[in-house]
């Protein structure tokens, strides 16, 4: 779950925790009025089955979307026939919006946990026209492929007080994914004979660098735009540094932009641009050279 960061003070605050606190207040008020947490809703032409006790679902119910700045494409535009990879698709809120924006394109929605993947399938079933452009894949995306793995990942943000062992900063609850494949973007593109890739969106709670490392050929050949979540606390939890992200993408000619304020991110200024205790979405702009 990403936060927009605009000032030095804000980037030091645990904004996700503060937003979850506000969401709990909103949830309690809605609970008194609506009683039932599970509802079918329609927002911006998309149907969803939501559980108001979940943070992402509540955002869809109240605000009509989740992280709308990602799907609005402020810093670039997608062609109508674009191919999009949504890594960490969760319940499909962004995948469905992407499908709206690429009426002649394709969206591949990767979600490893059974909990979120089943909700993704339900939401796709409620939107037949959009679902025709979305391919759901229950798999974990990383830098090395393997089969029949058991992993854990954050895919639930409870706001009804039922969360057990939630992450201390972003509030996520771990869900399991058993007997699933771990795939790389490069291997997936080869196996599915994908010859074009316009956008990779990555929201994997600190696993973003591994996803990117598994896309070396795709980045070099297709030059997709990239949107990925970044927070220094998440990166440090993995024993990594943002310099590794910067150096890896710079080698392909990418420039980085802080989506919340439009500032270019460099190796020198990233400590001022990437939040300490919350997250922002970084837009990686590819170099301008002919595509293969």
SULKAWO-V566483 format. One record per residue. N is the residue number from 1. RES is the residue in three letters. PSI is psi as a letter, one per 20 degrees, with the letter a starting at -180 (none if undefined). Layout:
((N & RES & PSI) (N & RES & PSI))
This chain:
((1 & UNK & p) (2 & UNK & q) (3 & UNK & q) (4 & UNK & p) (5 & UNK & p) (6 & UNK & i) (7 & UNK & q) (8 & UNK & h) (9 & UNK & g) (10 & UNK & h) (11 & UNK & i) (12 & UNK & i) (13 & UNK & q) (14 & UNK & m) (15 & UNK & h) (16 & UNK & g) (17 & UNK & g) (18 & UNK & h) (19 & UNK & h) (20 & UNK & h) (21 & UNK & g) (22 & UNK & h) (23 & UNK & h) (24 & UNK & h) (25 & UNK & g) (26 & UNK & g) (27 & UNK & g) (28 & UNK & h) (29 & UNK & g) (30 & UNK & h) (31 & UNK & h) (32 & UNK & h) (33 & UNK & h) (34 & UNK & h) (35 & UNK & g) (36 & UNK & p) (37 & UNK & h) (38 & UNK & p) (39 & UNK & q) (40 & UNK & p) (41 & UNK & r) (42 & UNK & p) (43 & UNK & p) (44 & UNK & k) (45 & UNK & j) (46 & UNK & p) (47 & UNK & q) (48 & UNK & q) (49 & UNK & o) (50 & UNK & q) (51 & UNK & o) (52 & UNK & i) (53 & UNK & i) (54 & UNK & p) (55 & UNK & g) (56 & UNK & g) (57 & UNK & g) (58 & UNK & h) (59 & UNK & g) (60 & UNK & g) (61 & UNK & g) (62 & UNK & g) (63 & UNK & i) (64 & UNK & j) (65 & UNK & r) (66 & UNK & p) (67 & UNK & l) (68 & UNK & h) (69 & UNK & h) (70 & UNK & g) (71 & UNK & i) (72 & UNK & i) (73 & UNK & l) (74 & UNK & h) (75 & UNK & i) (76 & UNK & r) (77 & UNK & q) (78 & UNK & q) (79 & UNK & q) (80 & UNK & h) (81 & UNK & k) (82 & UNK & q) (83 & UNK & p) (84 & UNK & p) (85 & UNK & o) (86 & UNK & o) (87 & UNK & o) (88 & UNK & l) (89 & UNK & i) (90 & UNK & c) (91 & UNK & j) (92 & UNK & j) (93 & UNK & g) (94 & UNK & h) (95 & UNK & g) (96 & UNK & h) (97 & UNK & h) (98 & UNK & g) (99 & UNK & h) (100 & UNK & h) (101 & UNK & i) (102 & UNK & m) (103 & UNK & i) (104 & UNK & j) (105 & UNK & a) (106 & UNK & q) (107 & UNK & p) (108 & UNK & o) (109 & UNK & o) (110 & UNK & p) (111 & UNK & p) (112 & UNK & h) (113 & UNK & p) (114 & UNK & h) (115 & UNK & g) (116 & UNK & h) (117 & UNK & g) (118 & UNK & h) (119 & UNK & h) (120 & UNK & g) (121 & UNK & h) (122 & UNK & g) (123 & UNK & h) (124 & UNK & h) (125 & UNK & h) (126 & UNK & i) (127 & UNK & m) (128 & UNK & g) (129 & UNK & g) (130 & UNK & h) (131 & UNK & h) (132 & UNK & h) (133 & UNK & j) (134 & UNK & p) (135 & UNK & o) (136 & UNK & p) (137 & UNK & o) (138 & UNK & n) (139 & UNK & q) (140 & UNK & p) (141 & UNK & p) (142 & UNK & b) (143 & UNK & i) (144 & UNK & p) (145 & UNK & q) (146 & UNK & r) (147 & UNK & q) (148 & UNK & l) (149 & UNK & q) (150 & UNK & p) (151 & UNK & r) (152 & UNK & q) (153 & UNK & q) (154 & UNK & p) (155 & UNK & j) (156 & UNK & p) (157 & UNK & n) (158 & UNK & p) (159 & UNK & j) (160 & UNK & j) (161 & UNK & j) (162 & UNK & i) (163 & UNK & p) (164 & UNK & p) (165 & UNK & l) (166 & UNK & q) (167 & UNK & p) (168 & UNK & h) (169 & UNK & g) (170 & UNK & i) (171 & UNK & j) (172 & UNK & q) (173 & UNK & p) (174 & UNK & p) (175 & UNK & q) (176 & UNK & q) (177 & UNK & o) (178 & UNK & q) (179 & UNK & l) (180 & UNK & r) (181 & UNK & q) (182 & UNK & p) (183 & UNK & q) (184 & UNK & q) (185 & UNK & g) (186 & UNK & g) (187 & UNK & g) (188 & UNK & g) (189 & UNK & g) (190 & UNK & g) (191 & UNK & h) (192 & UNK & j) (193 & UNK & l) (194 & UNK & p) (195 & UNK & j) (196 & UNK & q) (197 & UNK & o) (198 & UNK & h) (199 & UNK & p) (200 & UNK & o) (201 & UNK & p) (202 & UNK & p) (203 & UNK & n) (204 & UNK & k) (205 & UNK & l) (206 & UNK & i) (207 & UNK & j) (208 & UNK & h) (209 & UNK & h) (210 & UNK & h) (211 & UNK & g) (212 & UNK & h) (213 & UNK & h) (214 & UNK & j) (215 & UNK & k) (216 & UNK & g) (217 & UNK & h) (218 & UNK & g) (219 & UNK & g) (220 & UNK & h) (221 & UNK & g) (222 & UNK & i) (223 & UNK & l) (224 & UNK & q) (225 & UNK & q) (226 & UNK & p) (227 & UNK & p) (228 & UNK & q) (229 & UNK & p) (230 & UNK & p) (231 & UNK & p) (232 & UNK & h) (233 & UNK & h) (234 & UNK & g) (235 & UNK & g) (236 & UNK & h) (237 & UNK & h) (238 & UNK & j) (239 & UNK & k) (240 & UNK & a) (241 & UNK & q) (242 & UNK & h) (243 & UNK & h) (244 & UNK & g) (245 & UNK & g) (246 & UNK & g) (247 & UNK & h) (248 & UNK & g) (249 & UNK & h) (250 & UNK & h) (251 & UNK & h) (252 & UNK & i) (253 & UNK & j) (254 & UNK & q) (255 & UNK & q) (256 & UNK & p) (257 & UNK & p) (258 & UNK & o) (259 & UNK & h) (260 & UNK & h) (261 & UNK & i) (262 & UNK & j) (263 & UNK & q) (264 & UNK & p) (265 & UNK & p) (266 & UNK & r) (267 & UNK & h) (268 & UNK & h) (269 & UNK & i) (270 & UNK & h) (271 & UNK & h) (272 & UNK & i) (273 & UNK & h) (274 & UNK & p) (275 & UNK & q) (276 & UNK & g) (277 & UNK & j) (278 & UNK & b) (279 & UNK & r) (280 & UNK & r) (281 & UNK & p) (282 & UNK & p) (283 & UNK & p) (284 & UNK & o) (285 & UNK & p) (286 & UNK & r) (287 & UNK & q) (288 & UNK & n) (289 & UNK & q) (290 & UNK & p) (291 & UNK & q) (292 & UNK & none))
